[in-house]
Amino acid sequence: MRRWSRWRAFAVALVLLGTPIASQAERAGDIWAGASAGFAVQWSRSDIAVHRGKQLVFSASDWAKAGLAHFLMVNRSAGGTAPPDCDYQRHMRIVALVGTMMSLEDRVEISCRREAHPGGMTRLITVDLAASGPLAQAGRDAIGRIDTRHPGQAVLLTKLFPATDVLAALASTPQLREVLQRTGANPRALPELLAAVGGASGQGDDCFIVPDDLLGSFAFDRLDQDRIVLRLGLPGDGPCRMNLTTATSRFAMPDALAAAVRRAASGEAGFLADRGEAIALGRRTEILLRTGRGGER
């Protein structure tokens, strides 16, 4: 049996997917570059790199490699004796950039030669570029989840809004309200609501599952007069596992957030989701890592 040190030494091949040949910017794969709250963001088809001064504080390619390491660790914990022969892909786009916070849509796909069906998930996550710690690689799941007790760089709704406001907003979201009605739950506090909806699946055409890390599954969406609208992300379930169901929730604007949101809404610093979609034009950061026979030893 190979020792875990051999696993850690197992090199992965990073393949940057091709881009069309056009302008110099397109040849470089650039999508957007800008700054917000002292952080310089360079978004390309091969990476999302964020610097504060000379310090790299976020890298999509590094996050993907950490995700692959988590996948290998989970496989080993399940009794695997050799690295599985798999392709591990990440497709990411910036949904919004607000102050020090960057909202991402993150699609994870895992295809293994000995498995009939690929695994994966599409989620929303908001990163605090000014924070430290691991990002969404906790738990026994092969993809990893946000540890809501120790979120690291991941932003939780309760960091931005009072728990009572989060409770009211989530309980009024149509998809979650349907789950509560179906189960007969009438939560009076946020922990009760999270316990009632966590892991629940949608019914009929609503093919989603409510993630256990729901508090961190959101992105900044838009400004609606004096309220901030957030986009909740509910990953697909079963055969539609790669789908992403989104729902919007409105919150009263906290004073601490107002200036950054308005700068993003105006395009002065960062952007909100509508401008983010116009910037991306369907483009993503695309990263492919390989293990097993497809990777380097």
Contacts in CASP RR format, 6 or more apart in sequence:
PFRMAT RR
TARGET T0000
AUTHOR 0000-0000-0000
METHOD contacts of the structure
MODEL  1
MRRWSRWRAFAVALVLLGTPIASQAERAGDIWAGASAGFAVQWSRSDIAV
HRGKQLVFSASDWAKAGLAHFLMVNRSAGGTAPPDCDYQRHMRIVALVGT
MMSLEDRVEISCRREAHPGGMTRLITVDLAASGPLAQAGRDAIGRIDTRH
PGQAVLLTKLFPATDVLAALASTPQLREVLQRTGANPRALPELLAAVGGA
SGQGDDCFIVPDDLLGSFAFDRLDQDRIVLRLGLPGDGPCRMNLTTATSR
FAMPDALAAAVRRAASGEAGFLADRGEAIALGRRTEILLRTGRGGER
1 81 0 8 1.000
2 81 0 8 1.000
2 82 0 8 1.000
4 76 0 8 1.000
7 72 0 8 1.000
7 73 0 8 1.000
7 76 0 8 1.000
7 83 0 8 1.000
8 69 0 8 1.000
10 72 0 8 1.000
10 83 0 8 1.000
10 291 0 8 1.000
10 292 0 8 1.000
10 297 0 8 1.000
11 295 0 8 1.000
11 296 0 8 1.000
11 297 0 8 1.000
12 65 0 8 1.000
12 68 0 8 1.000
12 289 0 8 1.000
12 290 0 8 1.000
12 291 0 8 1.000
12 295 0 8 1.000
12 296 0 8 1.000
13 289 0 8 1.000
13 290 0 8 1.000
13 294 0 8 1.000
13 295 0 8 1.000
13 296 0 8 1.000
14 61 0 8 1.000
14 65 0 8 1.000
14 287 0 8 1.000
14 288 0 8 1.000
14 289 0 8 1.000
15 288 0 8 1.000
15 289 0 8 1.000
15 290 0 8 1.000
16 45 0 8 1.000
16 46 0 8 1.000
16 286 0 8 1.000
16 287 0 8 1.000
16 288 0 8 1.000
17 45 0 8 1.000
17 286 0 8 1.000
17 288 0 8 1.000
18 45 0 8 1.000
19 26 0 8 1.000
19 27 0 8 1.000
19 29 0 8 1.000
19 45 0 8 1.000
20 26 0 8 1.000
21 27 0 8 1.000
28 44 0 8 1.000
29 44 0 8 1.000
29 45 0 8 1.000
29 46 0 8 1.000
30 42 0 8 1.000
30 43 0 8 1.000
30 44 0 8 1.000
31 43 0 8 1.000
31 44 0 8 1.000
31 45 0 8 1.000
31 279 0 8 1.000
31 280 0 8 1.000
31 283 0 8 1.000
31 285 0 8 1.000
32 41 0 8 1.000
32 43 0 8 1.000
32 94 0 8 1.000
32 279 0 8 1.000
32 280 0 8 1.000
33 40 0 8 1.000
33 41 0 8 1.000
33 42 0 8 1.000
33 43 0 8 1.000
34 40 0 8 1.000
34 41 0 8 1.000
34 42 0 8 1.000
34 270 0 8 1.000
35 41 0 8 1.000
35 269 0 8 1.000
35 270 0 8 1.000
36 97 0 8 1.000
36 98 0 8 1.000
36 99 0 8 1.000
36 100 0 8 1.000
36 260 0 8 1.000
36 263 0 8 1.000
36 264 0 8 1.000
36 269 0 8 1.000
36 270 0 8 1.000
37 99 0 8 1.000
37 100 0 8 1.000
37 129 0 8 1.000
37 130 0 8 1.000
37 260 0 8 1.000
37 269 0 8 1.000
38 52 0 8 1.000
39 50 0 8 1.000
39 51 0 8 1.000
39 52 0 8 1.000
39 57 0 8 1.000
39 99 0 8 1.000
39 100 0 8 1.000
39 129 0 8 1.000
39 130 0 8 1.000
40 50 0 8 1.000
40 51 0 8 1.000
40 52 0 8 1.000
40 53 0 8 1.000
41 48 0 8 1.000
41 49 0 8 1.000
41 50 0 8 1.000
41 94 0 8 1.000
41 97 0 8 1.000
41 102 0 8 1.000
42 48 0 8 1.000
42 49 0 8 1.000
42 50 0 8 1.000
42 51 0 8 1.000
43 94 0 8 1.000
43 285 0 8 1.000
44 285 0 8 1.000
45 283 0 8 1.000
45 284 0 8 1.000
45 285 0 8 1.000
45 286 0 8 1.000
46 61 0 8 1.000
46 285 0 8 1.000
46 286 0 8 1.000
46 287 0 8 1.000
47 59 0 8 1.000
47 60 0 8 1.000
47 61 0 8 1.000
47 285 0 8 1.000
47 287 0 8 1.000
48 58 0 8 1.000
48 59 0 8 1.000
48 60 0 8 1.000
48 92 0 8 1.000
48 94 0 8 1.000
48 104 0 8 1.000
48 285 0 8 1.000
49 56 0 8 1.000
49 58 0 8 1.000
49 59 0 8 1.000
49 60 0 8 1.000
50 56 0 8 1.000
50 57 0 8 1.000
50 58 0 8 1.000
50 59 0 8 1.000
50 102 0 8 1.000
50 129 0 8 1.000
51 57 0 8 1.000
52 129 0 8 1.000
57 129 0 8 1.000
57 130 0 8 1.000
58 102 0 8 1.000
58 127 0 8 1.000
58 129 0 8 1.000
58 153 0 8 1.000
60 90 0 8 1.000
60 92 0 8 1.000
60 285 0 8 1.000
60 287 0 8 1.000
61 287 0 8 1.000
63 90 0 8 1.000
63 135 0 8 1.000
64 88 0 8 1.000
64 90 0 8 1.000
64 287 0 8 1.000
64 289 0 8 1.000
65 289 0 8 1.000
66 134 0 8 1.000
66 135 0 8 1.000
66 137 0 8 1.000
67 88 0 8 1.000
67 137 0 8 1.000
67 143 0 8 1.000
67 144 0 8 1.000
68 88 0 8 1.000
68 289 0 8 1.000
68 291 0 8 1.000
69 137 0 8 1.000
70 137 0 8 1.000
70 142 0 8 1.000
70 143 0 8 1.000
70 144 0 8 1.000
71 86 0 8 1.000
71 88 0 8 1.000
71 110 0 8 1.000
71 142 0 8 1.000
71 143 0 8 1.000
72 83 0 8 1.000
72 84 0 8 1.000
72 291 0 8 1.000
74 139 0 8 1.000
74 140 0 8 1.000
74 141 0 8 1.000
74 142 0 8 1.000
75 83 0 8 1.000
75 84 0 8 1.000
75 142 0 8 1.000
77 140 0 8 1.000
82 292 0 8 1.000
83 291 0 8 1.000
83 292 0 8 1.000
84 112 0 8 1.000
84 114 0 8 1.000
84 291 0 8 1.000
84 292 0 8 1.000
85 112 0 8 1.000
85 113 0 8 1.000
85 114 0 8 1.000
85 291 0 8 1.000
85 292 0 8 1.000
85 293 0 8 1.000
85 294 0 8 1.000
86 110 0 8 1.000
86 111 0 8 1.000
86 112 0 8 1.000
86 113 0 8 1.000
86 290 0 8 1.000
86 291 0 8 1.000
86 292 0 8 1.000
87 109 0 8 1.000
87 110 0 8 1.000
87 111 0 8 1.000
87 112 0 8 1.000
87 288 0 8 1.000
87 289 0 8 1.000
87 290 0 8 1.000
88 108 0 8 1.000
88 109 0 8 1.000
88 110 0 8 1.000
88 288 0 8 1.000
88 289 0 8 1.000
88 290 0 8 1.000
88 291 0 8 1.000
89 107 0 8 1.000
89 108 0 8 1.000
89 109 0 8 1.000
89 110 0 8 1.000
89 111 0 8 1.000
89 286 0 8 1.000
89 287 0 8 1.000
89 288 0 8 1.000
89 289 0 8 1.000
90 106 0 8 1.000
90 107 0 8 1.000
90 108 0 8 1.000
90 109 0 8 1.000
90 285 0 8 1.000
90 286 0 8 1.000
90 287 0 8 1.000
91 106 0 8 1.000
91 107 0 8 1.000
91 109 0 8 1.000
91 284 0 8 1.000
91 285 0 8 1.000
91 286 0 8 1.000
91 287 0 8 1.000
92 104 0 8 1.000
92 105 0 8 1.000
92 106 0 8 1.000
92 107 0 8 1.000
92 284 0 8 1.000
92 285 0 8 1.000
92 287 0 8 1.000
93 104 0 8 1.000
93 105 0 8 1.000
93 280 0 8 1.000
93 282 0 8 1.000
93 283 0 8 1.000
93 284 0 8 1.000
93 285 0 8 1.000
94 102 0 8 1.000
94 103 0 8 1.000
94 104 0 8 1.000
94 276 0 8 1.000
94 279 0 8 1.000
94 280 0 8 1.000
95 103 0 8 1.000
95 104 0 8 1.000
95 105 0 8 1.000
95 124 0 8 1.000
95 219 0 8 1.000
95 220 0 8 1.000
95 221 0 8 1.000
95 231 0 8 1.000
95 273 0 8 1.000
95 276 0 8 1.000
96 102 0 8 1.000
96 103 0 8 1.000
96 219 0 8 1.000
96 220 0 8 1.000
96 221 0 8 1.000
96 264 0 8 1.000
96 270 0 8 1.000
96 271 0 8 1.000
96 272 0 8 1.000
96 273 0 8 1.000
96 276 0 8 1.000
97 103 0 8 1.000
97 264 0 8 1.000
97 270 0 8 1.000
97 271 0 8 1.000
98 220 0 8 1.000
98 257 0 8 1.000
98 260 0 8 1.000
98 261 0 8 1.000
98 264 0 8 1.000
98 270 0 8 1.000
98 272 0 8 1.000
99 260 0 8 1.000
99 263 0 8 1.000
99 264 0 8 1.000
99 269 0 8 1.000
99 270 0 8 1.000
100 128 0 8 1.000
100 129 0 8 1.000
100 130 0 8 1.000
100 260 0 8 1.000
101 126 0 8 1.000
101 127 0 8 1.000
101 128 0 8 1.000
101 129 0 8 1.000
101 155 0 8 1.000
101 220 0 8 1.000
101 260 0 8 1.000
102 126 0 8 1.000
102 127 0 8 1.000
102 129 0 8 1.000
103 124 0 8 1.000
103 125 0 8 1.000
103 126 0 8 1.000
103 127 0 8 1.000
103 218 0 8 1.000
103 219 0 8 1.000
103 220 0 8 1.000
103 231 0 8 1.000
103 273 0 8 1.000
104 124 0 8 1.000
104 125 0 8 1.000
104 126 0 8 1.000
104 127 0 8 1.000
104 219 0 8 1.000
105 122 0 8 1.000
105 123 0 8 1.000
105 124 0 8 1.000
105 219 0 8 1.000
105 244 0 8 1.000
106 122 0 8 1.000
106 123 0 8 1.000
106 124 0 8 1.000
106 125 0 8 1.000
107 120 0 8 1.000
107 121 0 8 1.000
107 122 0 8 1.000
107 242 0 8 1.000
107 284 0 8 1.000
108 120 0 8 1.000
108 121 0 8 1.000
108 122 0 8 1.000
108 123 0 8 1.000
108 143 0 8 1.000
109 118 0 8 1.000
109 119 0 8 1.000
109 120 0 8 1.000
109 242 0 8 1.000
110 118 0 8 1.000
110 119 0 8 1.000
110 120 0 8 1.000
110 142 0 8 1.000
110 143 0 8 1.000
111 118 0 8 1.000
111 119 0 8 1.000
112 118 0 8 1.000
113 293 0 8 1.000
119 142 0 8 1.000
119 241 0 8 1.000
120 143 0 8 1.000
120 241 0 8 1.000
120 242 0 8 1.000
121 143 0 8 1.000
121 235 0 8 1.000
121 236 0 8 1.000
121 241 0 8 1.000
121 242 0 8 1.000
122 235 0 8 1.000
122 236 0 8 1.000
122 242 0 8 1.000
122 243 0 8 1.000
122 244 0 8 1.000
123 211 0 8 1.000
123 217 0 8 1.000
123 233 0 8 1.000
123 235 0 8 1.000
123 244 0 8 1.000
124 217 0 8 1.000
124 218 0 8 1.000
124 219 0 8 1.000
124 231 0 8 1.000
124 232 0 8 1.000
124 233 0 8 1.000
124 244 0 8 1.000
124 246 0 8 1.000
125 135 0 8 1.000
125 136 0 8 1.000
125 146 0 8 1.000
125 154 0 8 1.000
125 216 0 8 1.000
125 217 0 8 1.000
125 219 0 8 1.000
126 154 0 8 1.000
126 155 0 8 1.000
126 216 0 8 1.000
126 218 0 8 1.000
126 219 0 8 1.000
126 220 0 8 1.000
127 135 0 8 1.000
127 153 0 8 1.000
127 154 0 8 1.000
127 155 0 8 1.000
128 153 0 8 1.000
128 154 0 8 1.000
128 155 0 8 1.000
128 159 0 8 1.000
129 153 0 8 1.000
131 152 0 8 1.000
131 153 0 8 1.000
131 155 0 8 1.000
132 152 0 8 1.000
132 153 0 8 1.000
133 152 0 8 1.000
133 153 0 8 1.000
134 147 0 8 1.000
134 152 0 8 1.000
134 153 0 8 1.000
135 146 0 8 1.000
135 152 0 8 1.000
135 153 0 8 1.000
135 154 0 8 1.000
136 144 0 8 1.000
136 145 0 8 1.000
136 146 0 8 1.000
136 154 0 8 1.000
136 213 0 8 1.000
137 144 0 8 1.000
138 144 0 8 1.000
138 145 0 8 1.000
138 146 0 8 1.000
138 147 0 8 1.000
138 150 0 8 1.000
139 145 0 8 1.000
139 147 0 8 1.000
145 211 0 8 1.000
145 212 0 8 1.000
145 213 0 8 1.000
146 154 0 8 1.000
146 156 0 8 1.000
146 213 0 8 1.000
146 215 0 8 1.000
146 216 0 8 1.000
146 217 0 8 1.000
147 213 0 8 1.000
148 156 0 8 1.000
148 212 0 8 1.000
148 213 0 8 1.000
148 215 0 8 1.000
148 216 0 8 1.000
151 216 0 8 1.000
154 213 0 8 1.000
154 216 0 8 1.000
155 216 0 8 1.000
156 215 0 8 1.000
156 216 0 8 1.000
157 166 0 8 1.000
157 215 0 8 1.000
157 216 0 8 1.000
157 218 0 8 1.000
157 230 0 8 1.000
158 166 0 8 1.000
158 190 0 8 1.000
158 215 0 8 1.000
160 251 0 8 1.000
160 254 0 8 1.000
160 257 0 8 1.000
161 169 0 8 1.000
161 251 0 8 1.000
161 252 0 8 1.000
161 254 0 8 1.000
163 189 0 8 1.000
163 190 0 8 1.000
164 190 0 8 1.000
165 251 0 8 1.000
165 252 0 8 1.000
166 190 0 8 1.000
166 215 0 8 1.000
167 187 0 8 1.000
167 189 0 8 1.000
167 190 0 8 1.000
167 193 0 8 1.000
169 249 0 8 1.000
169 250 0 8 1.000
169 251 0 8 1.000
170 176 0 8 1.000
170 190 0 8 1.000
170 193 0 8 1.000
170 197 0 8 1.000
170 214 0 8 1.000
170 232 0 8 1.000
170 249 0 8 1.000
171 177 0 8 1.000
171 180 0 8 1.000
171 187 0 8 1.000
171 193 0 8 1.000
172 249 0 8 1.000
173 232 0 8 1.000
173 247 0 8 1.000
173 248 0 8 1.000
173 249 0 8 1.000
174 247 0 8 1.000
175 202 0 8 1.000
175 206 0 8 1.000
175 208 0 8 1.000
175 210 0 8 1.000
175 234 0 8 1.000
175 245 0 8 1.000
175 247 0 8 1.000
176 193 0 8 1.000
176 197 0 8 1.000
176 210 0 8 1.000
176 247 0 8 1.000
178 202 0 8 1.000
178 203 0 8 1.000
178 206 0 8 1.000
179 196 0 8 1.000
179 197 0 8 1.000
179 200 0 8 1.000
179 202 0 8 1.000
179 210 0 8 1.000
180 186 0 8 1.000
180 187 0 8 1.000
180 193 0 8 1.000
180 196 0 8 1.000
180 197 0 8 1.000
182 203 0 8 1.000
183 196 0 8 1.000
183 200 0 8 1.000
185 192 0 8 1.000
185 193 0 8 1.000
185 196 0 8 1.000
185 197 0 8 1.000
187 193 0 8 1.000
187 195 0 8 1.000
187 196 0 8 1.000
194 214 0 8 1.000
194 215 0 8 1.000
197 210 0 8 1.000
197 214 0 8 1.000
198 210 0 8 1.000
198 211 0 8 1.000
198 212 0 8 1.000
198 214 0 8 1.000
199 209 0 8 1.000
199 210 0 8 1.000
199 211 0 8 1.000
199 212 0 8 1.000
200 209 0 8 1.000
200 210 0 8 1.000
201 207 0 8 1.000
201 208 0 8 1.000
201 209 0 8 1.000
201 210 0 8 1.000
201 237 0 8 1.000
202 208 0 8 1.000
202 209 0 8 1.000
202 237 0 8 1.000
206 245 0 8 1.000
207 236 0 8 1.000
207 237 0 8 1.000
207 238 0 8 1.000
207 239 0 8 1.000
207 240 0 8 1.000
207 243 0 8 1.000
207 245 0 8 1.000
208 234 0 8 1.000
208 235 0 8 1.000
208 236 0 8 1.000
208 237 0 8 1.000
208 243 0 8 1.000
208 245 0 8 1.000
209 234 0 8 1.000
209 235 0 8 1.000
209 236 0 8 1.000
209 237 0 8 1.000
210 234 0 8 1.000
211 217 0 8 1.000
211 233 0 8 1.000
211 234 0 8 1.000
211 235 0 8 1.000
214 232 0 8 1.000
217 232 0 8 1.000
217 233 0 8 1.000
217 234 0 8 1.000
217 235 0 8 1.000
218 230 0 8 1.000
218 231 0 8 1.000
218 232 0 8 1.000
218 233 0 8 1.000
218 249 0 8 1.000
219 230 0 8 1.000
219 231 0 8 1.000
219 233 0 8 1.000
219 273 0 8 1.000
220 228 0 8 1.000
220 230 0 8 1.000
220 231 0 8 1.000
220 261 0 8 1.000
220 264 0 8 1.000
220 272 0 8 1.000
220 273 0 8 1.000
221 229 0 8 1.000
221 230 0 8 1.000
221 231 0 8 1.000
221 248 0 8 1.000
221 272 0 8 1.000
221 273 0 8 1.000
222 229 0 8 1.000
222 265 0 8 1.000
222 272 0 8 1.000
222 273 0 8 1.000
222 274 0 8 1.000
223 229 0 8 1.000
223 261 0 8 1.000
223 262 0 8 1.000
223 265 0 8 1.000
223 272 0 8 1.000
224 250 0 8 1.000
226 252 0 8 1.000
226 253 0 8 1.000
227 250 0 8 1.000
227 251 0 8 1.000
227 252 0 8 1.000
227 253 0 8 1.000
228 250 0 8 1.000
228 251 0 8 1.000
228 253 0 8 1.000
228 257 0 8 1.000
228 261 0 8 1.000
229 248 0 8 1.000
229 249 0 8 1.000
229 250 0 8 1.000
229 251 0 8 1.000
230 248 0 8 1.000
230 249 0 8 1.000
230 250 0 8 1.000
230 251 0 8 1.000
231 246 0 8 1.000
231 247 0 8 1.000
231 248 0 8 1.000
231 273 0 8 1.000
232 246 0 8 1.000
232 247 0 8 1.000
232 248 0 8 1.000
232 249 0 8 1.000
233 244 0 8 1.000
233 245 0 8 1.000
233 246 0 8 1.000
233 247 0 8 1.000
234 244 0 8 1.000
234 245 0 8 1.000
234 246 0 8 1.000
234 247 0 8 1.000
235 241 0 8 1.000
235 243 0 8 1.000
235 244 0 8 1.000
235 245 0 8 1.000
236 242 0 8 1.000
236 243 0 8 1.000
236 244 0 8 1.000
236 245 0 8 1.000
253 261 0 8 1.000
260 269 0 8 1.000
261 272 0 8 1.000
263 269 0 8 1.000
263 270 0 8 1.000
264 270 0 8 1.000
264 271 0 8 1.000
264 272 0 8 1.000
265 272 0 8 1.000
267 275 0 8 1.000
271 279 0 8 1.000
END
